[in-house]
Structure formats: structure tokens, C-alpha cells
């Protein structure tokens, strides 16, 4: 390939495609305009006899419709079956398989039904027997042990049989043999094979998938004579996320160097065999990236003599994305420009729930997918009409492929195609789904061609993916679910026209998911869709140009004078009233979001945070402002309490006085803001001492709060060293409370200083660190574990209080998990926080770097073994300052300032309690625990004395609950990462050596900052109970 073709292009596709989040109803209205003239009545009448025939025919016991009918996913039985299918085959040890089966089967009711099918009756007998045997208490009796073994093996075989219904073969050879048997009934049937899995997590995974695709292409080149073009031959589908462990927008430059040549190689192999090669669909945040890669690939193929005439390159397009029609027009234009043809597969879409959750978590303006099922159907039909037009006649830029299990969608495609001279298209279905419908259509010669999308690979690797397909097809609005429901009006529901636009989305928009708090709307903070280039362009420019001017330190004497001034001003601030103060906080949140480019750039420059981390921190600060404003209005409202007649009892709260807020450098905006606004809104005046490394961020926030209405008399910034200025503030006799986030040792020092003072007993809210563990058993999905570990341990260079410090892996899983993790570490990008590609930025300063190096040396002296350490990227190594090593490195940024890096490192330890000091950086320790010794592990974790965060990775629900109950930990995260607590959603804070509580961002936090008062008045003191006497009931 030429150097020009290896350069990634951004502007073309970004200019061509609208933002992913748009008004859903407006988009659907526009799509409906493109469907004008489409009469639904003939479509429904075309599909009606198909539905009648399917409902009249007995469903084979192995069909998906039968499975969903017997065990609907809305039932506990169906959910248990799906969870067992997802996990059981990959569990490597008998003991965990026993527990998993017991856990899932113990909470369901497999009662017989009078008209139950053979499958249902046999399944019930096996599952009831399984539950009865597995629920017994542990015993040494051989018969019981053998009983469990037999049941587990039986369950494994049952799940394997289930897997065969959705996986064509565990090898390509086996799949082709099965395909040949199917083709004996339907000779025109074709297949698109897919060596699926969970996607690559490291280079080894990517190489394995690449080789599997290469082998498949070489094998498929040999097909029966007479099969000429790609549309008449079996082909393959490939996932770009399987070919590279970092298929994401932030790694664009790298993907053009590493992924595009792989795609070229596979495409040339496919062209040599005249095969179809389809790029499978990916998530919406990768759409621009995928289309740009496709464009570069098409450009290369067009320029090569041996591939210029090949017409087998394909793409899968997801109709549930609101930009599907725009993407369609874009790829057609590019295909025409390259004078080629594209095999375009139209699908409804997968991972809808993931897209919804991502938009909500990121606080986006809308969803990238349709929230109404019928809106997706509209998009599908609108795209189908366009595709048929582009696939009509000689020289057409498209060969249309319509993948659907919906009878009315098929009927609509056929109805629209009937009005065109010679559209070239085929229908597609997923192996194991929609089989009855398509068999009927093939028998009646209704459709021209059918291709089966056929997963190939080991059942244990594919079932987690395929369970997703079953769950999606089992959704209450899906065609297959309705077909299987057996209700009398299901047919009419299936035939109902989707050609209408709803008035509003089916879900609250991402910024409205929190609803109300104490009767008032609480919005989700506004986020940024960072993969979209236009959304981040302004931030990047601001970060390059921003000038940082930290405020000067104050001396201890000046700090003491500030406390006296704040103490004098506190009564007036308290008397202002909570409503006025809350309004200032709300205004501050609005200002933060209005000026987010400035604050994000400041966090990146001064705090050395990546773009993603900086955006999340700004959103957290805004969330604190709004959440505490609403909580304070509720907390500080005077309450009339019940009591005996003749009394009036009122309870109220007020500010305590002057609060000292001491915040850290690792969350220089969010924690600083959270501490300060909580104290302010409850009626206290505040002396805010930020970390020395991030004073400019704190100063900018103070300026913003003043603009929002907070007077200088209520809030003063007091920058300076902790040992002098911080100590002077804490020791001042007029300080009424201290809020501190930092190390345990400093928190203890503050505690002792407060206890030693004369005068009132002063409250301390301290949030410190922790030796945070993640417990992983052998039922966990390794790929999900690796994703969670990478984020928990190495994001923000490990400089989070909540970060993972010790990974505790069950022995039976460790052999598979640890190599995968080490390879994934190598895929991390280490570099400047200003680089969008960076995963691991520099640590905060030279002191932190030195301390981390010393701690790792101490780790090794206490017996820890280095398992893996990330190598320095070439760009950092070339420009490094003298004196670096494999462990640490210094590099000057674009302004000549030295940045201090520490290489992400992985250590194996034998004793969890040997090293009792938190390592606050990108250093992860791993210990292995044996099956049956979970309680010993929990006791070791408890003995550490910390209790901040804990991760649990398991498919055993009862085990997760047991671990959470037995570990005294503030935040427990199950089957997800351990970082990123959201205000009001996951209140954050620990116990023991990890802090005092109450939790930041929680309903009890403000209560520590107020003084309570109860006023009791005897209303009879002036001569009698007038109110009671006036009732006239005596």
C-alpha cells in the first residue's frame, strides 16, 4: 500500500454523517417521507398466510421459538437457562460448576404443565433432579459426590446440545459438512461463516482470529463448480474488533498502521477466491472509524489489477442506528467513486441495550439508536427501499442483502422489489433462528436467494455471544417472541403497520434518567461524545493554547487570619437561607457546562489527565453542585414533628461555622468542588486548601463560584503546603469542621490534631485510600475481567482512591486469564495526557514517580515476582530525558515541561497481607486462590483493615452477595470496573482505614456538616390547651 493510503482520514466521513444523537422522532419523520407510496395492506396480506402456516405447524423442539415458548426470558426459568448457557461450558473446575448450577436452579420453579412438550418435560426432570442433588449439604459420601458429577456432566451435555442449535460447527470443516447436508434440501442455499468470539483483547487474540479468517478464505476458495460470483458462493464475515485489540476511535493512527494492512491481506485472499468478505457491524461510536477504513480499503482494491474487478467486499449496516440511512448514502457514494460494487447486509442491529447504557452513562443529548422497536422497522424499510434502488440493473453499486427473521419485513422487501426491473438481492438469517419461516419461503419459492449467517467455533467461546442473540430475539417486542407467545392477537400484532412516528422517545433521554429528587428535577450532567471528531476538536485546541497561572501560596499567619474573617461572616451566610445558596450551586453547575472546554483543558494540562478522565471529572463536579443543592433544600427545611397535644415540636438544621476543605491532586476539580459546595450550601463558610500540584484548577473553580453568587466572605482559597498552611488551618480554634481526602497517614494526623485542641469537638470527614481487591472466580468471563481490570488498575495511571491494587484470581482461571491480561497491557497506549490516544498518562510529579519506584523495589524485596511490565513506546523513548529505565521515564511536553512516567507493572504475590501499603499508581498485584478457600481469602482482605472498594467477577449471584456481606467495604462493584462512582448513584467512601464516612455524593453526606436544633413549645403554658378545647369534643 502507498504511504498516502496508510494515512487515516477524518474529515470526509465526519462531514458526511450527522451526529449520532439526534431527535428520534424527527429522524423517523424524515425516513417516512422516503417511504411515501408504500402501502402496508398488501405487505400484511402477503405475510398473513406465512404466519398462519407457521402457527399451524408443530414447532420442532429444538427451534428457538420452542425454547422461548417453554422458557421465556421474562421468567426465572428462562433467565436461569440463558445464564447457564452463557457460563457453564467455560467453567474449568467441577466445584465451581456445582455452585453455579445450584445458584441458578435454586431460585426457579420447574413445575410440570399439562400440555408440556417432550422437551419441556425432559428438561424439567433433569433440572429438578439437578437442583435436588446439588442442593444437598456437602458430604463425603461417594454416592453424593458421584451424583453431583453426573448432574454437572449432564448439564454440560444439555448446554452443548443447545449450542449446536446456534453454532453451525466447532470447526470450519464441521460447519461445512453440516452446511452441505442442509444444501441437499435447498441447493441454492449459501452461507457466510463467522469465526466469532468476544473480540480481541491482545495481539495474540488478533493474530489467532486473523489466521482463522485466512484459513477460512483459503478453504472456501474450493467450492462446487458452477458457483461463479461472490453472491453465488459461500463467504465469510469478519469483525474488525477481532482483528485488533484497540479498534476504537482514539487509536485511529495506530489502526491505519496495524489493522489496514491486515484487511488488505484478507481482501486480496477473498478476491483470489472470488469470495464474499463482509465487515461485520460494530457499535455506533465506531461507525466513522469503520467507514473510513472501508473507504481506504476500497481505494486500495480499486488501484490493484488483481482486485479491481472483485465484487465481494461487503459491509453490515445496522438499521437501529439513527444514522443508518446517512451511512448508506455515504458508502454508496464512495463505492461509485471507486467504481466498484459493495455487498451491503442490512440488519436490525445488536447490543441495543449497550448503546442505551453508554449514552446514559456519558450524559449525551440523545441516543444513537431508536428507542421504539417500530422506529427501527421504519429505518430498516427506508434503507431497504434505497438499497433495492441502488442494486437495480447492470453496474449497480450494491448487491443488497436483507437479514431479518421478521415475516413482515421480508414481505415488505419483496413488495418493494416487485416494482423494480431487476434488483439483485438475497435474504439472510442467523443459523438457529427463523428457520421455520425461511424453510416455508424456500419451499414455496417465494424468495430468490437465502444465505445463512453461520457462527463457527468452540461452544464455550461462542455461547456468551449467542446468548445475546437469544435474549434480543426473546425481547417482548421481537417477531420471534411474539410468534412463540401463542396469544390469540399475536398475529395481528405481527402484521400491524410500523409506518408511523411516535410523539416522543420510549425512554427518558440520557440527561433525564435521574428523574426527580425530593420533588425537583435532577438532570444528569452533560457529557461529550468523544469518538465524534467535531465534539472534541475545540477542547484539543484549547488545551494547546491555555495558559496556567497558579495562585501564590499564603503563609500560616495569613491562613489563620482568613479563618477569623470567615468565622465572622458565617452567621450572615447561614441566615441567607438554603434556597438562595442552592440557587448559586445550580448556577455554578450551569457555568461549568458552559465553560467545559476551558476547565477540561485546565485539568489536562495541570492535572495530567486524559481527555476522557477530564470530561468525567467536570461532569462529576457539576453533579455535586446540583445533587447537594437539592439535598440541602430537603435537609435544611424545618420539620414539624408529632407529639402530645398542647405541644409544638420543630426540628431544624443550620451551618456549624467555618469548614476547612483539604482536597487532593488526583481529582483537582471534582473532589475540590464536592467538598466546598457541600459545606457552603449547608450554611458554613469555607477555607479551601487545594493540593499544591493543582492550585490553578482550584482557583478557577473558586472564581466560577463567585461568579455564581458566592461572596468572598463565604469562600476563600488558601493555597500552600499541607505541613504548614494545612496544619495551621486544622489547628485554628474557630474551625468547626474538616473535610479531607488523601492518605490514611495524613488523615490520622488531622484526627490527632483535632482531638488535641481545646474547645468544641470538631467533626472530621475523611476519605482515604485502600488496598482495593477484585475477586475473580472461574465462572467469570475472562474477556470481561480483562476489560474491568485494565480500567480499574491503569486508567488515570492508577492514581485513583478506588483503583484496583490486588487482583485475586481463582487458580483454575489464572492460567487462561493472566496471559490475556499481560497481552492486553501491551496494547495500552502510554503518553501525554493531551494525546487522545493515551490510556496511561504521566503520574502527577517527580515525587510520586520516586515513591512508586521505591514501593516496587520493596515489593520485590518482600518476595513479589514481576510478571509483566509495559514497554515504552518509541515516541517516548526517543525523546526521553537522561536517566530513565524500564521502570520510569521522563519526557518533555510541547512546552518543555518534564512529564514523569511509570511503566504499568504486574506482580505476582503469594501472601495478600505481606505488603500493607497502598501503591498509588499503575502497579497491580496478583494473588491466586484455590477453589474451596474463598473464606480464607475474605479473611485476609478483612485483615488489611481497609474498606474502600471491592470488585467481584462471578456468574454466581449468591456468591457475589455473600462476598459483599462479609467484606466491610464501602463500594462493591460486581461484574464491572471498580472506578467511576457517580454522584447520587454510587455514593463513594469507605470505612476502617479508608475513611470515616459519610459517603460523598450520598444522602447522608450533608448531615455531618450541620448542627441540629429541636425546639419544643408548651402551648398550654399561657392558660390551657386552646386548640384542643376549641374542637368541642369533650
N, C-alpha and C positions, 0 to 999 in steps of 0.2 A: 504494500500500500504506500501511497505517496505521503510525504510529511503533512501536506495540506489536509489530506483526508483523516489524518490522525488527530487533528485539532478539533476539540469539541466546539459545537455551535450552540449558542443560546438564544440569540435574538429572534431568529426566524420563527421558531415554534412558539415562543412566548408572545410574539406579536400576532400570531395566527390564532392562538387559543385564548379564550376569555379566562378570568379567574375561576378557580374550581368552585368557589362559594358564590352562588347567585340566587336570586329569588326563584324558588322552585316553581311556584305557580305561574310566574311569567314565562319561564323556560318552557313549561308544558303547553301554555297557550300558543307560543310560537311554533312548537312542534305540531300541534294540532292543525295549524294553518297549512302545514305541509301535507296533511292527510285529508284535506278537503276533497270531497267526492268519494271517499271510501265509505261504502255502505256496509254497515255491520250485519244487517239481516242475512244477506247471502253467506257471509262468513259463518254465522251461527248455524245456519241450516246445513252448511257443508260439514260442520263438525258434529252436529247432533247425532247422526247415525253412528259415528265412531264411538261416541260416549255411550250410546245405548248398547252397542255391541260389547264394549269393554265391561260395562256393569252387568251385562247378562252372562258373560263368560266367567267361569270359576277362575279365581286368581291363583296361579301357581304358588305353592307355599314358600318358595324361595324368592319371590319377587319383592321389590321394595314396597309396593303397595300393600302386600300382605304383612310385611314387617311393621309398617306404620299403622296398619289397622289393628294388629294384635297388640302392639306395644307403642302407642302414640307417645311422642317425645314430651307431651304435656303431662304424662303420667309418671309416677315414681318408677314403675317397672321399665318404661321405655328409656328414661334417663339413666337408670342403672345399667341397662343393656348397652347403651351407647358408651357410657364411661368405661365399662369393662372392655368393650371392643377397642376403645382408644388406647387403653393402658395394659391390659393383661398380657398380651403376647410379648411385650418388650421387657416385662419384669424378669430378671435373670435368676432369682432365687425363690425356692419353694415357700419359705417362711413369709416373705412379703406378699406373694401371690395368695397365700391363705388369708392374710389380714385384709388384702384388697377385696377379695371375694366376700368375706364376712361383712366388711364395711358396707359394700354396695347392696348385698342381698338382705341384710338385716332390717332395712328400712322400707321394704316393698312388700306388697301383698299379692302373691301369685295364686289367687283363687280360681277354681275351675268355672267356666261358663258353660251353660247347657249346650250351646251351639258352637263351642270352640272347635277350631280346626285341628287337624292332626299335629301341625307344627306347634300350635298353642299348647295342646295337651302334653305333648312330649317335652316341650320347653319347661312347662310348669313342673312336671315331675322331676326333671333334672335339677331345676333351680331350687325347688323346695327341698330336695334331698341335699343339695349343696349347702343350703342355709342350715339345715338341721345338723349336719355333720360338722360344718365349720364353726357353728356357734357354741359347741361344747367347750367346757373348760379344758385348758391344757392338761394332757395326761401322758404318762409314759407307756401306756398300753399300746402294743404293736398294732392291734386292730384299728385303733383310732388314728394312729399315725398313717397307716396304710389307707384308711378311709379318706383322710384329707388329701393324700397324694392322688388317689383315684379321682376324686372330685375335681381337683385342680387340673389334672390332665384332661379330664372330660370337658371341663370348661374351655381349656385351651383349644381342644379339637373343635368345639362348638364355635368359638370365635374364629378359628381358621376357616371353617365352613362358611361363616358369614363373610369373611374376607374374600373368599372365592367368588362371591356374587358381585363384588365391586372391583376386583383386581383380575385382569384377564390372565395373567400368569406371573409367576415369580421371576422368570427369565424371559427374554425376548423369544427364545426358541419355543418355550412352553406356550407363550401367548400366541405365537403364530400358528402353532398346532391347533389351539383352541379356535383361533380365527378361521382356519381352514375348514374345521367342522361346521362352523356357523355358515360359511360361504357355500357349503354344499347345499344348503337350503335356499340361500339367496346369493346367487353368483355375482350379482352386481354390487354386493356389499363391500365397502372399503374401510380401512382402519387408519387412525392416527395414533401412533403409540407414544406413550409418555413415561419416561423413567422418573417418576415423581419421587418426592420426599419432602422434607421440611425446609429445603433450601440450604445453600452452603453457609457454613459458619467459619470456614477457614479455607486456605488454599488447597489442602488435601481433599476436602469435600468437593471443591470446584473441579479439581483435576479428575476425581472419580466420576462426577457427573459428565464432564466433557468426554471422557473416554467411553462412557456408556452411550452417549449420543453418537460418537464416532463409530463405535462398533455397530450400533443400530443402523446407521446410514449405510455402512458397508454391507451389512447383511441384507437390508431391504433393497439394495440395488439389484438383487437377483429376484425377480418376480415373474409370474407366468407370462408367456408370450401373448402378445395382443394388448397388453396394458401399456398404453403409449405415454400420454402426458401425465403430469403430476396429479391431475384431477381423477385419473383412472388408475392410480397406483396408491398403495399404502404409503404413508409418510410418517413423520414424527412431529411432535410438539416439544418445544424446549422452553424452559423458564430462565430468564436472564438472571434471576436471583439464585439459581442453582449453579450458574456458571461463574459467579463472582461473589465472594462473601460480603462485599460492600456495594451492592447495587443500590445506590441511593444518590440523590442529587448532590449532596455535599462532596462526593468523591468523583465528580464529573471528569476532571482532568485525568485522574488515575484510570478511570474506566476506558477512556479512549486509548490509553497506552496498553492496558492489560486485557480488557474484555473485547473490544472491537476486533483485534486480530483473531481471537477465538471464534467469533461469529463469522468472520470471513472464511476461516478454515472450514467450519461446519457447512456454510452455504455452498462453498465450492465442492465439497463432498456430495451434498444433496444435488447440486446441478449435474455433477458427473453421473449420478444415478437417475437423473430426471425425476427426483422425488419432491414431495411437498415438505417444506420446513416452516413450521408456524411458530412465531414468537408468542408465547402464551401471555395472558393478561397479568398485569401487576396492579398494585394499589394505586389510587388516584394521585398520590404525591410523587409517583414515579412516571407519570404519563409523559410529561415533556421530555424527560430523560430517555424513555423508551422510543418515543417518536424520533428524536434526534439521532439515536443510534440506528434506527431503521433507515432514516434518510441517508446517513453515512454509508450504511451497508448497501443500499440501493445504488448509490453513486459509484461505489467500487465495482459492483457487479456489472453495471452498465458499461464501465470502461474496460472490461476484460472480454477478450474474444470468446473464451470458453464458457462464459456465463451470461453474455449479453442476451442470448435468446432464451434463457431459462425462465420459466413462468411459475415456479413452485414456491417462491418466497411468500410467506403468509404472516398474518397478524390477527390476534384475537382482540376484539373490541367489546367492552362491557357497556351494555345499554343502560345499566342503572346509574352510571356516571352522568351527571348533568351536562357534561361536555362531549358526550358520545357523538352527537351529530357534527359538532365542530371538528372533532378529531377525525371523523370520517372524511369530511371535505378536505382537511389538511393532507391526509395520506393519499387521497385520490389525486390531488394537485401535484404532490411530489412524484407519484407514480407516473403520471403523464409527463412530467418534466424529465424523468429518467427513461421515458419511452419503454416502460415495462408493464408487467401485469402483477397484481397482488391478489393472493388468495385471502380474502377477508372473512374471518369467522366472527359472526355476531352472537354474543352470549348475553344472557340477562345479567350475570355478574355473581361473584363470590365474595365472601368476607364482608357482607354488608354491615354486620354489627361492629366489625373492627373499624370500618370507615366512620361509623356514627360515633363510636367512643373516642377515636382520635380527634375528631372535630370538637367534641365536648371538652376533652382534656386540654386542648390547645386554645379554647376560647375563641374559635373562629366566628366569622359573621354568619356563616351558614354551613350547610352540609355539601360535600362534593357529590353525594348520591341522592337519589329521590327517596323520600320517606314514605310515600304511598306506593304500594305494590302496583296499582293500576297506572301510575305515572311512569314506572319503569316499562310497563307494557306499551304505553304510548311511545316512549322513546325507542323501544325495540321496533315497533311498526314503522315509525318515521324513518329510522335508519334503514330498515328493510326495504322500504319503497325506494329510497335513494340508491341503495346498493343494487337493487334489481335494474334500475335505470342505468347505472354505471357498468353493469355486467351484460348489457344487451348489445348483441351484434358483434361483427368482426372488429378486432383491435380494441375491444373494451378494456378499460384499465383494471377491472375487477373480475375475479371469479368469486361469486357470492356463496357463503357457507352459513347456514342458519342452524344454530344449535339451540334446541328447545325441547322440553318434554310436555309442552302445553298444546293441546289439540287445537285451540282457537288460534294460537299464534301460527301453527302450521297452516291452518285453513286460510288465515289472512295472507300469508306468504303466497300460497297457491292462487288465491283470488287476485292478488296484485300482479302476479306473474302472468296470469291468463290474458292480461291486456297488453302484453308486450310481444314483439315478434319472435325473438329468440334469446331470452335471458339464459345465461349459463350459471346454474346454481345447484347446490345439493343441500340436503338436510343432515343434521348431526345429532347424536345423542351420546350420553355418557354410559359406558358399559355398566350394566346392572340397573339402569334407570330408564323408564319409559319404554321398556322392551315390548310390552303388550301392545301399546299404541302403534309403535312402528312396525311390528310384525303384521298387524292388521292392515296398515297402509301399504306395506310391501306386498302382502297377499292380494290386495285389491289393485295393485299397480297405480296407486294414487300419486306417489312421489317419484321424481326422476332418478334420484340417487340418494344413498344414505351412507354416511361414514360414522363409525363408532370411535369415540374418543376413549382410548383403552389404556388405563394405568398399568404399568408393568413394574414389578419389583417385589421384594420381600414383604409379606403381610405386616410384619411388625413395624416396618418403616412407613408403609403407605396407609395403614388404618387410621392413624391420627388425622391425616389429611382427608381420607374418605369419610370419616365420621362427620367432618364439616359438611360434606355434600349431603349426607343423610339428614343432618339437622336442618340445613337450608331447605331441602325438599320436604321436610316434615313440618315446616312452619305453617301456621294455621291458614295463611293466605295462598299457599302454593297449590299448583294444579294437582300434583300427586297426592298431597294431603287431602284435598277436597275429594278427589276421586276415591281415596281409600276410606273416607269418613262414613260412607254408607247412608248418609242422611238423604231424605227424600228430595230436598230442594238443592242438593249439591250440583246436579246437572244444570239447573237454571243459573246458579251462581257462576259455574264454569263458562256458561255461554253469554253471560252479561257483557255488554259493551264496555270497554275501558276508555272509550274516546270522550273523555270529559276531564276538566281540570278542577281539582279541589280548591276550596277557598283559602286554605292555609295548610302548612306542613302538618304531617301526622304526629310530629314530635315537637316539643319546645325547641327553639333554636339554641345553639350551644351556649349563648350568653344568658339564656333564661332558664337553665336547667335547675338552678337552686330554688326557684320559686320565691316564697316569702319567708321571712324570719321575723317573728313577733308581729306579724300582720303587715310588714312592709316588704317591698320587692328587694331582693338581694341579687344583683347581677353577678354573673361570672366575669372575671376580669378579661379585658380584650387581649387576644393573642395575635400572633403573626404567622401566616403560612409560609414558613421559611423556605421550603423547597421551591416556591414560586419566585423566580428571579426578581421580578419587579417589586415584590414585597420587601425584599431585603436590600435593594440597591441603595436606598437613601441612608440606611444605617451604616453600610460599609463606607460610604463617602464621609459620613460624619465621624466615624471612628478614625479615619485617616487624618482628618483636619482638626479634631478637637484639641484644645489647649487645656492642660490641667494645672491649676494653681492651688495647691493645698493651703489651708489657713495656717497661720503661725500657732505654735504651742502657747498655752498660758502657763504661768508658774503656779505653784501650790498656793501662794498667798492670794493671787487673783481668783483662783478657784474657790477658795473659802469665802471671798467677798461676793462672788456670784451666788453662792448658796444663801447668804444672808439676804441678798436682793430678791431672790426667788421666794424665800420664805415670807418676806414682807408682801409680795404680790399675790401669794396663793389665795388668801380669803376672797379677794375680788374676782380672781379667775374662777374659783369654785362657785361664787354667787352668780356668775354669768348664766349658769344653767346648762344642763346637759344638751338641750335641743340646739342651742347656739354652737356649742363645742362640736357636736356631732355633724352639724352642717359644715363646719370647717374641714372635718376629716373627709366628708363626702366630696367637697370641692378639691381637696388635695388629691384624692384618687382620680378625679377627672383630669386634673392638671398633669398628673403622672402619665396618663394615657395620651394626652395631647402632646406631651414633650418626650415621648418614649424614645425617639431616635437619639436625643441628647443623652438621656440617662443610660440607655443601653451602651452607647459609645463610651461613656464615662466608666461604666462597670467593666467593659472590655479592656480599656486602657489601664485604669488604676488597679482594678481587681484581678486582672489577668484571667478573665472568664470568657469562655467561648460564647458565640452568638446565641446558641440555644439556651445556655445557662443564664445569660444576661437577660434574655426575654422572660424566662421563667421567674427570675428574681424580681424584675419590675412588676410582673403580674402579682406576685406574692405580696409585694408592698401595697399595691392598690387593694388587694383583697383584705389585708389587715385594716386598712383605713375604713372600708365600708362595713366589714364584719363587726369591728369594735364599735363603730358608730351606732349600729343597730342594737348590739348587745348592751351598750351603756344606757341607751334610752329605756330599755326594759329594766335593767338592774337598778338604775337610779330613780325610777318612778316610785313615789311614795305609795306604800300599800296599807290599806286599812285591814287589820286583822280581826278575826272573830273573837268574841269573848262574852262574858256575862252581861246581862242588861245593866244599863247605868254606867257603862264604861266605854271609852273610845281608845282604841289601841292602834297606833300608827308606827310603821317601820320604814326607815329611810336610810340612805347611804350618802356619804359625802367624801370628798377627797381627803387624804391623810395629811398632805403637806408637800414637801419637796422630795421628789424621787430622783435618785441617781441612776441613769441608764448606761451601762457599760456594754458595748457591743463589739463583736469580733470582725476580723477582716474577711472571713470566708463567705459571709452574706452581708456585705457592707451596706446594702440598701434595705433589703427585706427585714433582717433582724433589727437593724437600727430603727427602721420605721415602726415595726411592730411594737418594740419596747416603748418608744417615745409616744406614739399616738394612743396606746393603751393607757399610759399614765396621764396624758393630757385630757383625754375625753372623760375620765373619771374625776376630774377636778383637781388634779395635782399639777404643780409646776415642775419643770424638768431641767435637770443638768445632764446633758447628753455628752458622754465621753466616748468618741469612736475609737476604733483601732488606729494605731499610728500609721499603718500602711495605707489606709483608705480614708483619709480625712477629707479629701475633696468631694467624695461621694456624699459623705455625711453633711458637709457644708451646703452642697446643692440641695439636699432634701430639707434642711432647715430653712433655706431661702424659700423653697416652694411652700412649706407650711406657713411661713409668714405671709406669703402672697395669698394663701388660702384663708388668712384671717387670724392666725395665732400670733399674739403680740410678743415682742421681745421680752416683755416682763414675765411671760409664762414659759418660755423656752430659750435656753442658752446652750450654745455649743461650747464645750470645754475640752479642746484637744490637748493632748500631752501624754507623756509616758505614764504607764499604769502604776509603776512603783512609786511615783511621786504625786502626780496630779490625781490619778485614780485613788491612791491611798488617802490623799487629803480630802477628797470628796466623801469617801466612805466614812472617814473618822469624824466628819463635822457633826456637832451635836444637834444641829437643826435639820438633819436629813431624816425623813420619815419612812423611807423605804429604798431598797436597792434591787435593781434588776440586772442580772449578769448572765452573759453567755460566753463560755470559754472553757478553759481547762479545769479539771477537778481540783488540782492543787491550788489554783488561784481562788476558786470558789470557797474552798476551806479556809483560806487566808482571810477572805472577806467575812466569812461566818465568824471567825475568831475575833476579828476587829470589831464587828458589830456587838458581839457578846461582851467585849471588854469596855464598851462605852457606858458612861453613866447616863441616866435619863430613860426615856421610853424604850420599850422593847421594839426593835425595828424589824419589820418583815423583810425577808430575802427571797427573791425568786431567782433560782439558779438553774440554768440548763447547761450541762457539761457534756463530756464526750462519752464514749463507750467502746468496749471491745465487742463489737456487734457481730453476731454469728448468723450464718444461714445453714439450716439443717436440711439436707437433701437425702431422701430415701430412694430406693431403687425403683419405685413406681413413677418417679418424676420423668418428664420428657427431657432428655439431655439438651436438645436444642433450645428449649425454653429456659432451662437452667443457665446455659451459657449466656444467653441474652441478658438475663437478670443479673448474673454475676458481673459481666462486663460493665453494665451501667452502674451497679451498686458499688463496685470496688474502684473503678478507674475514671468514671466521669468526674469532672471538676478536679482531676488529678488526685482523686481520693480525699480531697480537703473538705469533707462534709462531716458534721457530727454523726449523721445517720449512716455513713458509708460502711460497707461490708469490710470487716477486718479478718474474720476467720470463717472459711468455708468448711463445713463438716459434712463429708460425703460418706454414704454407706459403702462399705468395701466392695460389694458386688457391682456397684455402678462406677466406682472410681476408675477402673481400667479403661472404660469407654469415655467417661466424661473428661478426665484430666487432659488427655491428648487433644481432644476437641477444644478445650478451653485454651490450651497453650497456642494452638494454631490460630484461634480467634484473637488472642492477644497480639499476635504478629500482624493481624490485619488492622490494628488500631493505628490511627494517624497521630503522630506527636509533632507539635509545632506551636506557632504563635497563636494566641487567642484571637487575633484578628483574622486569621485564615478560616474561612467557612468549613474547610475540610478537616480542621483539627478536632480530634477526640480528646486528647490528653494535653492540656496546656501546661505552661510552666507553673512551678509552685510559687508561693507568694513572694519569697525573698531568699537571700543567701542564708539567713539564719535557719529558715525552715528546711532548706536543702541540706545544710550541715547536720541538723538534728536527725533527719531521716537517714542519712548515710551512717551516722553513729548507731542508730537503732538497728539498722540492718546488720551492721557488724556485730552488735550484741546478740541479735537473733542467731547468727551463725555460731557465735561462741557458746550459746546455750544448746546447740545441737540441731538447729534448723538446717534443712538441706535445700539449696537453691534448685528449684525445678525448672524455672524459665525466667528469662529477662528479655524484654523487648530491645531490639537493636535500634540504634539511632538512624533516622532517615538520612539519606545522602545530603539533602539540603542543609540540615542542622550540623552534620558532621563537618562539612566543608568549611563553613563559616564559624566554627566553634572557637571560643577563646582558649588559650593555652591552659593546660592543667586538668582537662576533662578526663573521664574514664568511661567504662561501660556502665557505670552506676550513675554518674552525674555529669552534666554538661552545661556550660554557659554559652549564650549566644546573644548577639546584639540585635535589637529590633530595628525597624525602619528609622528610628530617631536616635540610634546609637546607644540606647539604654540596655543594660545587661538583663537578660531573662535567665532564670535559673531552672533547669530541668532535672527531673529524677526519672530514671527509666522504670516503667511498670514492671514489678517483680512478683514472682510467685514462689513461696517457700512451703516445704512440707515440714510439719511438726508432729511429734509423737504425743506430746503432753500439752493439752489445751491450757493448762494452768501454769506452765513453766515461765511464760513471759506475760506479765500482768500490766504492761504499759501500752496504752493506745499508740499506734503508729499512724500519724495523721498525714497520710499521703498515699501514693499509688502502690501500696505494698499489701499483698494478700497472702495470708497463711492458710494452709490446707491441712486438716486432720481427717483421718479415715476412721469410721466407727463400724463396728461389726453388728450384723443383724442380731437382735435379741438383747442388745446392750444400749438401747436408746435411753433408758432411765439413768444409766451411768453418765451418759453424755449430758443429759439435762442437769444432773447434779454438778458436773464440772462447770457448766455455764453459769449456774446459780452461784457457785463458789467464787466466781470472779468478782462479784459484788456490783457489777454494772447492770443497768437495765434500761437502755435507751431504745434500740431497735433489734428486731429478730426477724429473720426470713425463714420461711418454711416452704419447701418444694416437695409436694406429695400429691398423689391422687386419692389418698386415704383420708376421707373427711374427718373421721373420728380421731385419727392421729393428729391432724392439724389442730383440732380443738383441744386435745389433751396437752399438746406442747404449749399452746398459748396459755392454758390454765396453770401449768406448772412452772412456767418461767415468769419471774417478776420483771416484766419488760413493758415499757410504755407503749411502744408501737410494734405490732406484729403484722408482718406482710406475708400473705400466703399466695404462692404461685405468681409472684410478680417481683419487681425490683423493690429494694428497701429504701429508696430515696424519693424525694419529690412529694413530701407531705403537703396537702392542700389545706389552706385555712378554712376552718369550719367543716371540713370533710374528713380529714385525718389530723385532728389536733395533735400537736407534737410536743413531746417531752418525756422524760424518763423518771426513774426512781433509783434509790440506792446511791451509788457513786455517780450516777448520771444526772442527778438533779433533784430539786425539791418539789417540782410541780408548783402550781397547776399548769396544765399544758397550754402552750402558746397556740393561739388560733382556736381555742376551745371555749365552751360555755362557762367555765369556772375561772378563767384567767383574770378577768377584771375584778373578781371578788377579793383578790388579795391586795388590791390597790385602794380599797375604800375602807372607811370607818363606818360602822353601823350604829344606828341610834334607834331606840324604841321609846316612844312617848305614850304613856298611859295616863288618861284623864278620868277622874271620877266625876261623872256628870251629876251625881246626886248631892255633891258637897254643898250646893247652893240652896238646899231645902227639899230635895226629893227628886225622884225619877220622873220628871215631867213627861218625857216621851212615853214611858210605859203607862202612866196614869191617863194620858190623853187618848189611849186606844179604846177606853171604855169597856174593857172586857173583864173587869174584876167585880 
